[in-house]
Amino acid sequence: MKLNKSIAALPAGYLFAEVAKRVNTFIAANPDKPVLRLGIGDVTRPLVPAVTDAFANAARAMGTKEGFHGYGPDFGYQFLLSAIAKNDYQNKGVMIGEDEIFLSDGAKTDCGALQELFAADATIAVTDPVYPVYIDANAMAGRLGVYENGRWSKLTYLPCNKENSFVPPLPEKRVDVIYLCYPNNPTGTVLTKEQLKKFVDWALENEALIIYDAAYKAFITDDEIPFSIYQIPGADKCAIECCSYSKTAGFTGTRCGYTVIPKALCFDGLSLNKMWGRRMASKFNGVSYPVQKAAEAIYTPEGQVQIEECLAYYRVNAMIIRDGLIKAGIDAFGGVHSPYVWMKTPGDMKSWDFFDLLLNQAQVVGTPGEGFGPSGEGYFRLTAFNTLENTKEAVERVLKVL
Ligand code: PLP
């Protein structure tokens, strides 16, 4: 039996396992010292009532003769695709049609699977630091060469750091695909329309594809920051956009998202919309009816008010972290259109050393930047997903240590 050795060759996904190990060891040795977790990337606020009502009603309907639903349409029920096209795009001036949207069980699934569209020897670029899924998925497909000293030999890294204000440089050499994620995980930073336009223009010139992960778009509060790559002219000819209800509406455990592939997106005369549709029809059997009804409820007036209230709660937390650090003279980035704050470690400390310092002296847990890629070394991620009380207390504790 010939195995896919590229999966076996992946470096161990040690980041959160190592964080958990160090935290558990600390708690076992210091049971009287409560630990505050600002490392979590999962939401903590419950689903809003508009969503749970729709979810429960649809689940009950499934138990009736009239309301039962078996297999749904491959790409999503029309009621939800239409709500997405209207509310997330057309009403905001972006002309995406229902037949350009593919519903899925989340952005991770699609960010990981879209590489099936690429040739085996397609070349890939990612921003660095990065959400690891884009790299792992391409590494498993055998595209990235060998992993040595924290780097893949065939992967192009676009470093994002304090020096370039977290605006990635364009690739020096042509690549087939660039993954961009804005608002960014882990740095919490955003790109302006002009900055994003440079990537779109580059992709058009170089006949390259952009996979644009907009999982955190709901956190954007400024019209100057693009909520979609399709606000940039020409992006419909070079970009795929992945979206998620996880952070928008607390769907991390409910599972629903969608991917936009415009009909205008073609390479070598082949339509990516058609190719993805063919692939989805073979490999995916849809998102459950109650979950799609729950997602539809996000777009009702009550749903909108309720999810905005949750987003506002996290935004306040992010601001408390960011402002607290900046006031204390720490370089802190992100946290404005994002639930993530990315800080420089004091005195260029290694990010794992800083992790240990905060855990031992402040009992605050964050995520070492090095775990997100080589350019994350010397940085540290704090998240806004804890309670307001815990966030305030954690920031006070961090500032005391600093
Ligand atoms: N994309 C980014 C950048 C993320 O940070 C996450 C989750 O943390 C996801 C996608 C996953 O989204 P989903 O829950 O829809 O799979």
Residues whose N, C-alpha, C, O or C-beta is under 5 A from the ligand:
A	BS01	PLP	G41 D105 G106 A107 K108 T109 Y131 C181 N185 D213 A215 S244 S246 T252 C256 G257
